[in-house]
Structure formats: structure tokens, C-alpha cells
Amino acid sequence: MSNPVTFGRRIAKPGATPATRPAVSPTRPDTPSLSAEADRFRASLAAERRGGGFDRFMREQRVQRMLATVIQVMLLLPGALCFMYNTPRPVSAAVELAGIVIGVWLKRERKRRIKEIASWQDEDPA
């Protein structure tokens, strides 16, 4: 009786069973009941997390972030369109120059936004 090819794996002996480990429970162990003060503190943290000032700040910035992303994608189009339609050199140069100017503006806008995020502070430190 010839052994089948196993590509580097050992053949398990007929009577041997692989060692099994007990499954780990994915749930957290039961937490002991907390005091009323601890429960209030936990609730205040959860409320702050839901309606936190920084989250609100980032939501207010969402439109500017989307606008910057759209402009970034649009900056890829002029050169490709000029190449596809074989436009005259002056038109192509003007389009590329406009793209460079908008790219510089976009880079400044990103730096300004990063500085705003880095220097953000909650309005009411209560």
C-alpha cells in the first residue's frame, strides 16, 4: 500500500485525534453592578461621545472635504481631455496653468484644514 502525496504534510495516524482547544466565548464576562454614580458617569461619557463637539466640528467640515476631493479628481481631467481632443498648445497650456493654480490653492486649503483640526478646542469646556 503506497502513501498518497501530501505535499509536505504528515499523514495523521488512524487512531490519533488532533488536539482541540476549548472555544473562547466572544462575549464579555459579566461585569459587576456599578454604583449609581458610576452609571451616571458612564451615561455622560456615552452622551458626550454621541454629540461631542469634535464630531460636530468634523460634520461641519464635511462639505469642504467633499469639495476638495471633487476638485482633486477634476484636476486630473483637463490634461487628459486636452490630449484626447488634440487641442492647440495655447489652450492646453492655459488649462494646465489653471490646474496648477487650483492645485496650489487646494494644497493651502488642506494645510489650513489640518491646522484647524490640530488647534480645535471645545467651545464649552464644562
Buried (B, 14 or more C-beta within 10 A) or exposed (E): EEEEEEEEEEEEEEEEEEEEEEEEEEEEEEEEEEEEEEEEEEEEEEEEEEEEBEEEBEEEBEEEEEEBEEBEEEBEEBEEEBEEEEBEEEEBEBBEEEBEEBEEEBEEBEEEBEEEEEEEEEEEEE
